[in-house]
């Protein structure tokens, strides 16, 4: 982990830098380290929360997913870490409207802003008997949409007919993301 910390120290304090091209790097795998991203978005090392938000933000920029595994990647090493659900949480949302076009901008727990749309879709996964909303952040990395953000999405939701069935969902950047068919939603309220 010393190479990773050296890399982090080198990048720290350079605001506005683009995301590192982790998808282009092919360093040797150096094993797993005791870093866990909990379902609540807290990053831990050896069981203790990492308290420096800047360090978590920095590590999040060198995160890569391969298959079902997650790695922190630098040009010189690749270290496996554990992720309980997804590496990010969507914690804030705002809607931007310009003419007929609207965009939903989501902010993650590490301060990254993503516009929901064709490149960053919103999807729903059935987990433990409940539907959970997720949004693509980048390269297979997703954010679990927090309950508060989900309620904000519901508040701006609309009904559209798709394939002869009414769907309730949200639109952003020219894409429509249905929650589920309207008749299922209304059946739940009966």
Backbone as a printed PyTorch tensor [residue, N CA C, xyz], in Angstrom:
tensor([[[  0.8250,  -1.1940,   0.0000],
         [  0.0000,   0.0000,   0.0000],
         [  0.8690,   1.2590,   0.0000]],

        [[  2.1470,   1.1110,   0.2170],
         [  3.0080,   2.2970,   0.2550],
         [  3.0560,   2.9930,  -1.0970]],

        [[  3.0790,   2.2370,  -2.2100],
         [  3.0640,   2.8640,  -3.5330],
         [  1.7670,   3.6350,  -3.7390]],

        [[  0.6530,   3.0700,  -3.2840],
         [ -0.6450,   3.7330,  -3.4140],
         [ -0.6550,   5.0310,  -2.6100]],

        [[ -0.1300,   4.9950,  -1.3890],
         [ -0.0960,   6.2080,  -0.5740],
         [  0.8370,   7.2560,  -1.1720]],

        [[  1.9600,   6.8240,  -1.7460],
         [  2.8640,   7.7590,  -2.4070],
         [  2.1540,   8.4190,  -3.5920]],

        [[  1.4370,   7.6080,  -4.3630],
         [  0.6980,   8.1210,  -5.5090],
         [ -0.3690,   9.1170,  -5.0410]],

        [[ -1.0640,   8.7640,  -3.9540],
         [ -2.0980,   9.6390,  -3.4090],
         [ -1.5020,  10.9660,  -2.9560]],

        [[ -0.3750,  10.9150,  -2.2700],
         [  0.2770,  12.1370,  -1.8000],
         [  0.6940,  13.0190,  -2.9730]],

        [[  1.1280,  12.4030,  -4.0550],
         [  1.5430,  13.1590,  -5.2350],
         [  0.3640,  13.8890,  -5.8790]],

        [[ -0.8070,  13.2700,  -5.8650],
         [ -1.9800,  13.8720,  -6.5040],
         [ -2.7430,  14.8280,  -5.6010]],

        [[ -2.5930,  14.6620,  -4.2900],
         [ -3.3520,  15.4730,  -3.3470],
         [ -3.0420,  16.9520,  -3.5380]],

        [[ -4.0650,  17.7500,  -3.4270],
         [ -3.8730,  19.1870,  -3.5440],
         [ -3.8110,  19.6910,  -4.9700]],

        [[ -4.2010,  18.8750,  -5.9230],
         [ -4.2300,  19.3000,  -7.3190],
         [ -5.6890,  19.3510,  -7.7710]],

        [[ -6.4150,  20.4110,  -7.3780],
         [ -7.8420,  20.4820,  -7.7040],
         [ -8.0760,  20.5860,  -9.2070]],

        [[ -9.2210,  20.0560,  -9.6190],
         [ -9.6180,  20.1550, -11.0150],
         [ -8.9110,  19.2050, -11.9530]],

        [[ -8.0930,  18.3330, -11.4080],
         [ -7.3900,  17.3910, -12.2840],
         [ -8.3850,  16.3750, -12.8460]],

        [[ -8.1550,  15.9110, -14.0610],
         [ -9.0520,  14.8940, -14.6220],
         [ -8.8660,  13.5660, -13.8910]],

        [[ -9.8530,  12.7010, -14.0350],
         [ -9.7400,  11.3810, -13.4240],
         [ -8.5680,  10.6270, -14.0390]],

        [[ -7.8140,   9.9110, -13.2260],
         [ -6.7030,   9.1260, -13.7680],
         [ -7.2170,   8.0740, -14.7550]],

        [[ -6.4450,   7.7430, -15.7650],
         [ -6.8790,   6.7610, -16.7720],
         [ -6.6580,   5.3160, -16.2950]],

        [[ -7.3240,   4.9420, -15.1950],
         [ -7.0940,   3.6200, -14.5890],
         [ -7.3890,   2.4740, -15.5530]],

        [[ -8.2980,   2.7100, -16.5100],
         [ -8.6430,   1.6450, -17.4540],
         [ -7.4810,   1.3400, -18.4040]],

        [[ -6.5270,   2.2440, -18.5250],
         [ -5.3740,   2.0370, -19.4100],
         [ -4.1740,   1.4350, -18.6850]],

        [[ -4.1920,   1.4710, -17.3720],
         [ -3.0620,   0.9670, -16.6060],
         [ -3.1580,  -0.5440, -16.4450]],

        [[ -2.0310,  -1.2180, -16.5050],
         [ -1.9830,  -2.6750, -16.3280],
         [ -0.8380,  -3.0520, -15.3780]],

        [[ -0.9250,  -2.5800, -14.1160],
         [  0.1440,  -2.8680, -13.1720],
         [  0.0140,  -4.2900, -12.6080]],

        [[  1.0580,  -4.7940, -11.9740],
         [  0.9550,  -6.1260, -11.3690],
         [  0.0290,  -6.1060, -10.1540]],

        [[ -0.6810,  -7.2140,  -9.9850],
         [ -1.5450,  -7.3990,  -8.8240],
         [ -0.6550,  -7.6920,  -7.6150]],

        [[ -0.8560,  -6.9220,  -6.5420],
         [ -0.0070,  -7.0690,  -5.3500],
         [ -0.7470,  -7.6800,  -4.1780]],

        [[ -1.9550,  -8.1940,  -4.4110],
         [ -2.7170,  -8.8130,  -3.3290],
         [ -3.8530,  -7.9240,  -2.8650]],

        [[ -4.5310,  -8.3980,  -1.8430],
         [ -5.6550,  -7.6640,  -1.2730],
         [ -5.1860,  -6.8730,  -0.0620]],

        [[ -5.8350,  -5.7460,   0.1790],
         [ -5.5840,  -4.9670,   1.3840],
         [ -6.8890,  -4.8710,   2.1550]],

        [[ -6.7950,  -4.5840,   3.4310],
         [ -7.9700,  -4.5460,   4.2950],
         [ -8.6630,  -3.1850,   4.2030]],

        [[ -9.1660,  -2.9000,   3.0090],
         [-10.0040,  -1.7220,   2.7790],
         [-11.3770,  -2.2390,   2.3810]],

        [[-12.3930,  -1.7280,   3.0550],
         [-13.7730,  -2.1200,   2.7740],
         [-14.5950,  -0.8570,   2.5590]],

        [[-15.3890,  -0.8480,   1.4900],
         [-16.3720,   0.2190,   1.2960],
         [-17.7010,  -0.3640,   1.7550]],

        [[-18.1860,   0.1440,   2.8840],
         [-19.4240,  -0.3850,   3.4500],
         [-20.6310,   0.0740,   2.6380]],

        [[-21.7390,  -0.5900,   2.8490],
         [-22.9770,  -0.2560,   2.1340],
         [-23.4240,   1.1750,   2.3970]],

        [[-23.0750,   1.7100,   3.5660],
         [-23.4610,   3.0810,   3.9040],
         [-22.4920,   4.1160,   3.3320]],

        [[-21.5260,   3.6820,   2.4920],
         [-20.6070,   4.5940,   1.8280],
         [-19.3420,   4.9100,   2.6020]],

        [[-19.2170,   4.3680,   3.7990],
         [-18.0320,   4.6240,   4.6100],
         [-16.8950,   3.7070,   4.1580]],

        [[-15.7310,   4.3020,   3.9220],
         [-14.5270,   3.5490,   3.5810],
         [-13.7970,   3.2330,   4.8830]],

        [[-13.3990,   1.9710,   5.0460],
         [-12.6600,   1.5870,   6.2430],
         [-11.3260,   0.9650,   5.8590]],

        [[-10.3670,   1.0960,   6.7610],
         [ -9.0620,   0.4310,   6.6170],
         [ -8.7840,  -0.2510,   7.9490]],

        [[ -8.5790,  -1.5650,   7.8890],
         [ -8.3710,  -2.3860,   9.0790],
         [ -9.4880,  -2.1720,  10.0960]],

        [[-10.7260,  -2.0640,   9.5900],
         [-11.9050,  -1.9540,  10.4370],
         [-12.2350,  -0.5610,  10.9270]],

        [[-11.3560,   0.3970,  10.7180],
         [-11.5820,   1.7680,  11.1770],
         [-11.9390,   2.6730,  10.0010]],

        [[-12.9210,   3.5660,  10.1810],
         [-13.2610,   4.4840,   9.0950],
         [-12.0590,   5.3540,   8.7040]],

        [[-11.9270,   5.5760,   7.4020],
         [-10.9210,   6.5150,   6.9140],
         [-11.5540,   7.8950,   7.0730]],

        [[-10.9810,   8.7050,   7.9430],
         [-11.6120,   9.9700,   8.3230],
         [-11.2510,  11.1440,   7.4160]],

        [[-10.1990,  11.0180,   6.6440],
         [ -9.8070,  12.1160,   5.7530],
         [-10.6110,  12.0230,   4.4650]],

        [[-11.5730,  12.9170,   4.3210],
         [-12.4470,  12.9150,   3.1380],
         [-11.6400,  13.0580,   1.8550]],

        [[-10.5530,  13.8460,   1.8990],
         [ -9.7270,  14.0380,   0.7070],
         [ -9.0760,  12.7260,   0.2740]],

        [[ -8.6780,  11.9050,   1.2390],
         [ -8.0470,  10.6210,   0.9210],
         [ -9.0690,   9.6650,   0.3170]],

        [[-10.2720,   9.6380,   0.8660],
         [-11.3360,   8.7910,   0.3090],
         [-11.6440,   9.2450,  -1.1120]],

        [[-11.7740,  10.5480,  -1.3150],
         [-12.0430,  11.0750,  -2.6580],
         [-10.9450,  10.6520,  -3.6230]],

        [[ -9.7030,  10.7740,  -3.1740],
         [ -8.5790,  10.4130,  -4.0180],
         [ -8.5930,   8.9160,  -4.3530]],

        [[ -8.7930,   8.0810,  -3.3390],
         [ -8.8620,   6.6300,  -3.5940],
         [-10.0020,   6.3030,  -4.5570]],

        [[-11.1200,   7.0370,  -4.4400],
         [-12.2590,   6.7590,  -5.3200],
         [-11.9210,   7.0060,  -6.7850]],

        [[-10.9360,   7.8560,  -7.0430],
         [-10.5610,   8.1600,  -8.4310],
         [ -9.6660,   7.0930,  -9.0390]],

        [[ -9.0800,   6.2270,  -8.2150],
         [ -8.2230,   5.1550,  -8.7330],
         [ -8.8860,   3.7940,  -8.5220]],

        [[-10.2010,   3.8140,  -8.3650],
         [-10.9790,   2.5940,  -8.1810],
         [-11.3690,   2.0220,  -9.5290]],

        [[-11.2470,   0.7080,  -9.6520],
         [-11.6160,   0.0350, -10.8960],
         [-12.3330,  -1.2660, -10.5470]],

        [[-13.3060,  -1.6090, -11.3790],
         [-14.0430,  -2.8670, -11.2230],
         [-13.6640,  -3.7870, -12.3620]],

        [[-13.3220,  -5.0340, -12.0170],
         [-13.0350,  -6.0730, -13.0070],
         [-13.8990,  -7.2720, -12.6550]],

        [[-14.8650,  -7.5650, -13.5040],
         [-15.8100,  -8.6290, -13.1660],
         [-16.5970,  -8.2070, -11.9310]],

        [[-16.5450,  -9.0140, -10.9020],
         [-17.2320,  -8.6890,  -9.6520],
         [-16.2720,  -8.1590,  -8.5880]],

        [[-15.0060,  -7.9790,  -8.9240],
         [-14.0010,  -7.5350,  -7.9580],
         [-13.6520,  -6.0720,  -8.1520]],

        [[-13.2090,  -5.4560,  -7.0560],
         [-12.8140,  -4.0550,  -7.0510],
         [-11.3430,  -3.9330,  -6.6860]],

        [[-10.6720,  -2.9460,  -7.3090],
         [ -9.2470,  -2.7430,  -7.0890],
         [ -8.9450,  -1.2570,  -7.0060]],

        [[ -7.9430,  -0.9110,  -6.1930],
         [ -7.3210,   0.3960,  -6.2420],
         [ -6.1180,   0.2200,  -7.1460]],

        [[ -6.0180,   1.0750,  -8.1760],
         [ -5.0240,   0.8860,  -9.2250],
         [ -4.1870,   2.1510,  -9.3850]],

        [[ -2.8800,   1.9660,  -9.4320],
         [ -1.9610,   3.0420,  -9.7760],
         [ -1.1330,   2.5420, -10.9580]],

        [[ -0.2680,   3.3690, -11.5120],
         [  0.5630,   2.8820, -12.6140],
         [  1.5010,   1.7290, -12.2190]],

        [[  1.7520,   1.5620, -10.8860],
         [  2.7310,   0.5520, -10.4680],
         [  2.1630,  -0.6080,  -9.6680]],

        [[  0.9040,  -0.5290,  -9.2090],
         [  0.3460,  -1.6410,  -8.4440],
         [ -1.1770,  -1.6680,  -8.5170]],

        [[ -1.7180,  -2.8690,  -8.2800],
         [ -3.1660,  -3.0940,  -8.2370],
         [ -3.4470,  -3.8610,  -6.9550]],

        [[ -4.3340,  -3.3010,  -6.1110],
         [ -4.6410,  -3.8850,  -4.8110],
         [ -6.1280,  -4.1720,  -4.7100]],

        [[ -6.4870,  -5.3940,  -4.3530],
         [ -7.8840,  -5.7690,  -4.2020],
         [ -8.4780,  -5.2110,  -2.9240]],

        [[ -9.7270,  -4.7460,  -3.0150],
         [-10.4590,  -4.2730,  -1.8450],
         [-11.8410,  -4.9020,  -1.8570]],

        [[-12.5700,  -4.7690,  -0.7410],
         [-13.9250,  -5.3160,  -0.6350],
         [-14.9450,  -4.1860,  -0.7060]],

        [[-16.0450,  -4.4490,  -1.4020],
         [-17.1480,  -3.4910,  -1.5090],
         [-18.4220,  -4.2510,  -1.1550]],

        [[-19.1160,  -3.7880,  -0.1020],
         [-20.3050,  -4.5080,   0.3630],
         [-21.4690,  -4.4450,  -0.6200]],

        [[-21.6510,  -3.3240,  -1.2900],
         [-22.7430,  -3.1880,  -2.2540],
         [-22.2170,  -2.4550,  -3.4800]],

        [[-22.0980,  -1.1540,  -3.3900],
         [-21.5310,  -0.3340,  -4.4640],
         [-20.5180,   0.6150,  -3.8350]],

        [[-19.5820,   1.1070,  -4.6350],
         [-18.5710,   1.9890,  -4.0430],
         [-19.0600,   3.4040,  -3.7420]],

        [[-20.1850,   3.8080,  -4.3170],
         [-20.6310,   5.1830,  -4.1420],
         [-22.0810,   5.2330,  -3.6740]],

        [[-22.4330,   6.3610,  -3.0710],
         [-23.8200,   6.6720,  -2.7250],
         [-24.1930,   7.9670,  -3.4330]],

        [[-25.3860,   8.0170,  -3.9850],
         [-25.9320,   9.2640,  -4.5310],
         [-26.6030,   9.9760,  -3.3660]],

        [[-26.0460,  11.1230,  -2.9580],
         [-26.5130,  11.7880,  -1.7430],
         [-27.2560,  13.1020,  -2.0020]],

        [[-27.0790,  13.6860,  -3.1770],
         [-27.7720,  14.9170,  -3.5290],
         [-28.2400,  14.8380,  -4.9730]],

        [[-29.2910,  15.6060,  -5.2680],
         [-29.8080,  15.6380,  -6.6230],
         [-30.3430,  17.0270,  -6.9130]],

        [[-30.1220,  17.4690,  -8.1290],
         [-30.7670,  18.7100,  -8.5640],
         [-31.2220,  18.5100, -10.0020]],

        [[-32.2590,  19.2480, -10.3480],
         [-32.7870,  19.1940, -11.7020],
         [-32.4770,  20.5080, -12.3900]],

        [[-31.8880,  20.4140, -13.5620],
         [-31.5910,  21.5980, -14.3600],
         [-32.4850,  21.5620, -15.5810]],

        [[-33.1660,  22.6900, -15.8450],
         [-34.0730,  22.7630, -16.9840],
         [-33.6160,  23.9080, -17.8770]],

        [[-33.4380,  23.6070, -19.1640],
         [-33.0970,  24.6130, -20.1670],
         [-34.0240,  24.3800, -21.3530]],

        [[-35.0460,  25.2040, -21.4680],
         [-36.0340,  25.0140, -22.5250],
         [-36.8030,  23.7240, -22.2850]],

        [[-36.8790,  22.8940, -23.3200],
         [-37.5940,  21.6220, -23.2020],
         [-36.7010,  20.5210, -22.6240]],

        [[-35.4220,  20.7820, -22.5290],
         [-34.4540,  19.7790, -22.0540],
         [-34.2710,  19.8870, -20.5410]],

        [[-34.3000,  18.7420, -19.8760],
         [-34.0140,  18.7320, -18.4420],
         [-32.9410,  17.6850, -18.1570]],

        [[-32.1790,  17.9490, -17.1110],
         [-31.1200,  17.0330, -16.6850],
         [-31.2140,  16.8380, -15.1830]],

        [[-30.9530,  15.6200, -14.7700],
         [-30.8580,  15.3170, -13.3480],
         [-29.3740,  15.1650, -13.0400]],

        [[-28.8870,  16.0180, -12.1470],
         [-27.4800,  15.9760, -11.7490],
         [-27.4220,  15.3950, -10.3460]],

        [[-26.6860,  14.3090, -10.2060],
         [-26.5570,  13.6160,  -8.9370],
         [-25.1440,  13.8370,  -8.4040]],

        [[-25.0360,  14.0900,  -7.0990],
         [-23.7470,  14.2260,  -6.4370],
         [-23.5330,  13.0060,  -5.5570]],

        [[-22.3480,  12.4050,  -5.6660],
         [-22.0290,  11.2260,  -4.8560],
         [-21.4560,  11.6420,  -3.5070]],

        [[-21.2970,  10.6640,  -2.6470],
         [-20.7280,  10.8960,  -1.3190],
         [-19.2670,  11.3300,  -1.3600]],

        [[-18.6020,  11.2320,  -2.5200],
         [-17.2220,  11.7170,  -2.6370],
         [-17.1600,  13.0140,  -3.4480]],

        [[-18.3270,  13.6270,  -3.7000],
         [-18.3740,  14.9300,  -4.3460],
         [-18.3610,  14.9180,  -5.8610]],

        [[-18.4590,  13.7570,  -6.4690],
         [-18.4710,  13.6680,  -7.9280],
         [-19.8880,  13.9390,  -8.4270]],

        [[-20.0050,  14.7590,  -9.4720],
         [-21.3030,  15.0600, -10.0670],
         [-21.4660,  14.2940, -11.3730]],

        [[-22.6330,  13.6580, -11.5260],
         [-22.9280,  12.8590, -12.7080],
         [-24.3010,  13.2540, -13.2210]],

        [[-24.4300,  13.3860, -14.5280],
         [-25.7150,  13.6810, -15.1480],
         [-26.3500,  12.3600, -15.5730]],

        [[-27.5380,  12.0690, -15.0430],
         [-28.2640,  10.8710, -15.4620],
         [-28.5990,  11.0010, -16.9340]],

        [[-28.4040,   9.9310, -17.6730],
         [-28.6710,   9.9450, -19.0990],
         [-28.2270,   8.6400, -19.7210]],

        [[-28.1420,   8.5840, -21.0260],
         [-27.7660,   7.3280, -21.6940],
         [-26.4290,   6.7500, -21.2160]],

        [[-25.4590,   7.6130, -20.8950],
         [-24.1610,   7.1260, -20.4230],
         [-24.1400,   6.8290, -18.9270]],

        [[-25.1240,   7.3360, -18.2060],
         [-25.2080,   7.1580, -16.7590],
         [-26.6460,   6.7970, -16.3850]],

        [[-27.0760,   5.5840, -16.7720],
         [-28.4750,   5.2110, -16.5520],
         [-28.8030,   4.9390, -15.0860]],

        [[-30.0780,   5.0740, -14.7900],
         [-30.6290,   4.7030, -13.4910],
         [-31.3200,   3.3620, -13.6860]],

        [[-31.0600,   2.4240, -12.7890],
         [-31.7000,   1.1120, -12.8810],
         [-32.1370,   0.6660, -11.4920]],

        [[-33.0070,  -0.3230, -11.4610],
         [-33.5490,  -0.8280, -10.2080],
         [-33.2550,  -2.3150, -10.1170]],

        [[-32.7940,  -2.7330,  -8.9360],
         [-32.4090,  -4.1180,  -8.7060],
         [-33.1970,  -4.6350,  -7.5050]],

        [[-33.7480,  -5.8360,  -7.6310],
         [-34.4620,  -6.4540,  -6.5200],
         [-33.4350,  -7.0920,  -5.5890]],

        [[-33.3420,  -6.5650,  -4.3690],
         [-32.3920,  -7.0690,  -3.3640],
         [-33.1520,  -7.3150,  -2.0740]],

        [[-33.0790,  -8.5270,  -1.5680],
         [-33.7360,  -8.8720,  -0.2970],
         [-35.2120,  -8.4860,  -0.2800]],

        [[-35.8920,  -8.7160,  -1.4010],
         [-37.3210,  -8.4500,  -1.4820],
         [-37.7000,  -6.9950,  -1.6960]],

        [[-36.7090,  -6.1050,  -1.8430],
         [-36.9930,  -4.6870,  -2.0540],
         [-36.2640,  -4.1960,  -3.2890]],

        [[-36.8800,  -3.2350,  -3.9600],
         [-36.2510,  -2.6310,  -5.1290],
         [-35.2800,  -1.5580,  -4.6740]],

        [[-34.0620,  -1.6170,  -5.1720],
         [-33.0490,  -0.6160,  -4.8320],
         [-32.6100,   0.1000,  -6.1090]],

        [[-32.5720,   1.4430,  -6.0700],
         [-32.1650,   2.2060,  -7.2600],
         [-30.6490,   2.4360,  -7.2970]],

        [[-30.0750,   2.2950,  -8.4970],
         [-28.6400,   2.4990,  -8.7090],
         [-28.4380,   3.3770,  -9.9360]],

        [[-27.2820,   4.0390,  -9.9720],
         [-26.9410,   4.8700, -11.1240],
         [-25.5010,   4.5850, -11.5090]],

        [[-25.2740,   4.4310, -12.8090],
         [-23.9200,   4.2210, -13.3240],
         [-23.1040,   5.4880, -13.1020]],

        [[-21.9240,   5.3510, -12.5210],
         [-21.0250,   6.4900, -12.3220],
         [-19.9920,   6.5060, -13.4390]],

        [[-19.2390,   5.4060, -13.5690],
         [-18.2590,   5.2830, -14.6460],
         [-17.7260,   3.8580, -14.6740]],

        [[-17.4790,   3.3570, -15.8670],
         [-16.7840,   2.0820, -16.0890],
         [-17.2540,   0.9500, -15.1790]],

        [[-18.5650,   0.7610, -15.0650],
         [-19.1010,  -0.3290, -14.2550],
         [-19.2180,  -0.0220, -12.7750]],

        [[-18.7800,   1.1390, -12.3440],
         [-18.9130,   1.5560, -10.9480],
         [-20.2540,   2.2550, -10.7870]],

        [[-20.9860,   1.8720,  -9.7520],
         [-22.3170,   2.4280,  -9.5560],
         [-22.4380,   3.1270,  -8.2130]],

        [[-23.4700,   3.9530,  -8.1170],
         [-23.8540,   4.5950,  -6.8580],
         [-25.2260,   4.0690,  -6.4670]],

        [[-25.3590,   3.6680,  -5.2240],
         [-26.6700,   3.3620,  -4.6670],
         [-27.3500,   4.6970,  -4.4170]],

        [[-28.5560,   4.8610,  -4.9240],
         [-29.2850,   6.1170,  -4.7470],
         [-29.8980,   6.1130,  -3.3450]],

        [[-29.5140,   7.1130,  -2.5440],
         [-30.0070,   7.2030,  -1.1650],
         [-31.5230,   7.3960,  -1.1550]],

        [[-32.1130,   7.0960,  -0.0280],
         [-33.5650,   7.2320,   0.1180],
         [-34.0090,   8.6680,  -0.1490]],

        [[-33.2770,   9.6520,   0.3800],
         [-33.6450,  11.0620,   0.1830],
         [-33.6180,  11.4350,  -1.2930]],

        [[-32.5910,  10.9910,  -2.0120],
         [-32.4990,  11.2930,  -3.4470],
         [-33.6130,  10.5650,  -4.1990]],

        [[-33.9050,   9.3330,  -3.8040],
         [-34.9980,   8.6030,  -4.4470],
         [-36.3170,   9.3630,  -4.2860]],

        [[-36.5810,   9.8790,  -3.0910],
         [-37.8100,  10.6530,  -2.8760],
         [-37.8240,  11.9090,  -3.7520]],

        [[-36.6580,  12.5340,  -3.9210],
         [-36.5770,  13.6920,  -4.8210],
         [-36.9070,  13.2850,  -6.2540]],

        [[-36.4260,  12.1130,  -6.6690],
         [-36.7310,  11.6200,  -8.0180],
         [-38.2290,  11.3590,  -8.1720]],

        [[-38.8380,  10.7480,  -7.1610],
         [-40.2800,  10.4810,  -7.2110],
         [-41.0500,  11.7910,  -7.3220]],

        [[-40.5920,  12.8160,  -6.6230],
         [-41.2830,  14.1130,  -6.6410],
         [-41.3030,  14.7450,  -8.0260]],

        [[-40.3150,  14.4490,  -8.8640],
         [-40.2960,  15.0280, -10.2140],
         [-40.6990,  13.9910, -11.2700]],

        [[-41.1630,  12.8480, -10.8090],
         [-41.5390,  11.7750, -11.7220],
         [-42.7220,  12.1190, -12.6080]],

        [[-42.8450,  11.3540, -13.6750],
         [-43.9290,  11.5410, -14.6410],
         [-44.3350,  10.1700, -15.1710]],

        [[-45.5150,  10.1200, -15.7340],
         [-46.0170,   8.8750, -16.3110],
         [-45.9080,   8.9470, -17.8250]],

        [[-45.3880,   7.8650, -18.4050],
         [-45.2830,   7.7700, -19.8680],
         [-45.7820,   6.3960, -20.3150]],

        [[-46.3270,   6.3790, -21.5250],
         [-46.7540,   5.1020, -22.0990],
         [-45.5910,   4.4960, -22.8790]],

        [[-45.2670,   3.2570, -22.5410],
         [-44.1990,   2.5220, -23.2210],
         [-44.7420,   1.1290, -23.5310]],

        [[-44.7980,   0.7960, -24.8030],
         [-45.2810,  -0.5270, -25.1970],
         [-46.7060,  -0.8040, -24.7420]],

        [[-47.5500,   0.2160, -24.7380],
         [-48.9420,   0.0370, -24.3520],
         [-49.1650,  -0.0080, -22.8520]],

        [[-48.1460,   0.2120, -22.0750],
         [-48.2660,   0.1790, -20.6210],
         [-47.7760,   1.5090, -20.0600]],

        [[-48.4630,   2.0130, -19.0150],
         [-48.0550,   3.2480, -18.3770],
         [-46.9310,   2.9760, -17.3800]],

        [[-45.8770,   3.7750, -17.4810],
         [-44.7320,   3.6440, -16.5840],
         [-44.5180,   4.9690, -15.8640]],

        [[-44.1700,   4.8890, -14.5820],
         [-43.8260,   6.0670, -13.7970],
         [-42.3100,   6.1070, -13.6950]],

        [[-41.7090,   7.2750, -13.9730],
         [-40.2610,   7.3830, -13.9140],
         [-39.8100,   8.8200, -14.0470]],

        [[-38.5170,   8.9780, -14.3580],
         [-37.9480,  10.3150, -14.5180],
         [-37.2200,  10.3880, -15.8490]],

        [[-37.1320,  11.6080, -16.3840],
         [-36.3890,  11.7960, -17.6220],
         [-35.2100,  12.7250, -17.3550]],

        [[-34.1240,  12.4640, -18.0890],
         [-32.9250,  13.2790, -17.9430],
         [-32.0720,  13.1280, -19.1860]],

        [[-31.6150,  14.2460, -19.7150],
         [-30.6940,  14.2470, -20.8610],
         [-31.2140,  13.3880, -22.0140]],

        [[-32.5240,  13.4530, -22.2490],
         [-33.1190,  12.7430, -23.3710],
         [-33.4460,  11.2850, -23.1290]],

        [[-33.2360,  10.7910, -21.9280],
         [-33.5470,   9.3850, -21.6110],
         [-34.6370,   9.3400, -20.5390]],

        [[-35.4350,   8.2710, -20.5770],
         [-36.4870,   8.0680, -19.5780],
         [-36.1290,   6.8320, -18.7740]],

        [[-36.1940,   6.9550, -17.4530],
         [-35.8470,   5.8540, -16.5560],
         [-37.0720,   5.4730, -15.7380]],

        [[-37.7760,   4.4240, -16.1610],
         [-38.9890,   4.0240, -15.4460],
         [-38.6690,   3.3680, -14.1080]],

        [[-39.5270,   3.6500, -13.1230],
         [-39.4030,   2.9720, -11.8340],
         [-40.0030,   1.5800, -11.9600]],

        [[-41.2790,   1.5390, -12.3310],
         [-41.9820,   0.3020, -12.6470],
         [-43.3490,   0.6690, -13.1840]],

        [[-44.0740,  -0.2720, -13.7500],
         [-45.3710,   0.0800, -14.3510],
         [-46.2970,   0.7620, -13.3520]],

        [[-47.0350,   1.7630, -13.8280],
         [-47.9290,   2.5250, -12.9590],
         [-48.9700,   1.6470, -12.2900]],

        [[-49.4870,   0.6140, -13.0100],
         [-50.5080,  -0.2260, -12.3790],
         [-49.9340,  -0.9770, -11.1850]],

        [[-48.6360,  -1.2990, -11.1800],
         [-48.0170,  -1.9430, -10.0170],
         [-47.8980,  -0.9600,  -8.8710]],

        [[-47.5680,   0.2940,  -9.1690],
         [-47.4460,   1.3130,  -8.1280],
         [-48.7950,   1.5420,  -7.4720]],

        [[-49.8310,   1.7200,  -8.2910],
         [-51.1520,   2.0050,  -7.7500],
         [-51.7450,   0.7770,  -7.0560]],

        [[-51.3790,  -0.4130,  -7.4750],
         [-51.8610,  -1.6220,  -6.8080],
         [-51.3050,  -1.6890,  -5.3870]],

        [[-50.0460,  -1.2150,  -5.1860],
         [-49.4440,  -1.1960,  -3.8630],
         [-50.2080,  -0.2930,  -2.8940]],

        [[-50.8610,   0.7470,  -3.4410],
         [-51.5600,   1.6960,  -2.5880],
         [-52.9700,   1.2540,  -2.2570]],

        [[-53.4690,   0.2260,  -2.9370],
         [-54.8500,  -0.2250,  -2.7140],
         [-54.9790,  -1.0190,  -1.4190]]])
